[in-house]
């Protein structure tokens, strides 16, 4: 960036020194910096389905687990007692069913004999009717006993299921990324209760989520490369690839700027990175080539009031009114002709760390714009 200084003698011992920078033609590439959080692509929270006290832990943070592996056990004394009671009731119901079936078989045999005797006119018809009623009653008793036995068996199944639920197992193959319980801790089977464990399916491939200002979204596409840094590895730069860019603005509480969610895929072959780590992401956004560029220092400059007074320049021009619908932002820059400051209204576009694109205004490449003005003591030759 070319710069120059213009000295204008104000009084015997001091002079006004105005520093300027040159307007140029070139490329502006917006460099975006955002923060985000690393997460596993697939992470499962393991909760308890029954309330109880943690009796033992079989997995810890960073444990590699397989689907079905025991992670923890709850105290099961009361559940075991309920299971034994249900099994005893089932045994009693099965015995009652066996007795009812025996009685029904006996009634069926007696009815058969009574039928033969009644056909031979050897017993009165009333005896045959009584035998028939006995079989009907015995058959009903069998049905009732079968129902009771089925209920008792279902109660055993429920008690067995509850007993199984006191054993906390991993639902997937993966690695434990968090353990939130200790032996002796009481846990409750409610939606508000925290997860006992969180298991990530694969930490060799992770995902990074960031929110990006809407003005920075243009120029970013899936497949673009990004770099990021993690505080735990301050000397190392990691890389990722833009996977998704949310089309709808993300809801951010208390934020005034409109933001979009960006998902970044991260290869983590050596598994250095861990879910939950905060990272700083850097990537390139919009790029405009061969544009007229104003130094950012010129856009931030405004002649100090004491200098304007000293050089008898009391009227400072305001920003000119232009078409409000035009693209870009209205700004003001200053030229210095050796005697006075001249304000120029410009409309600006894309910016990076050093330059801002000139979209319209009476400024051309090669012009010098003021970036600093101060009284300095004159040097003596």
Helices and strands as residue ranges (DSSP letters): E 3-11, E 14-22, E 24-40, E 43-46, E 52-57, E 64-65, E 70-74, H 77-119, H 125-165, E 167-169, E 174-179, E 186-187, E 197-200, E 205-213, H 214-217, E 225-230, G 231-233, E 238-250, E 259-267, E 278-295, H 296-299, H 305-310, E 329-336, E 341-351, E 355-361, E 368-377
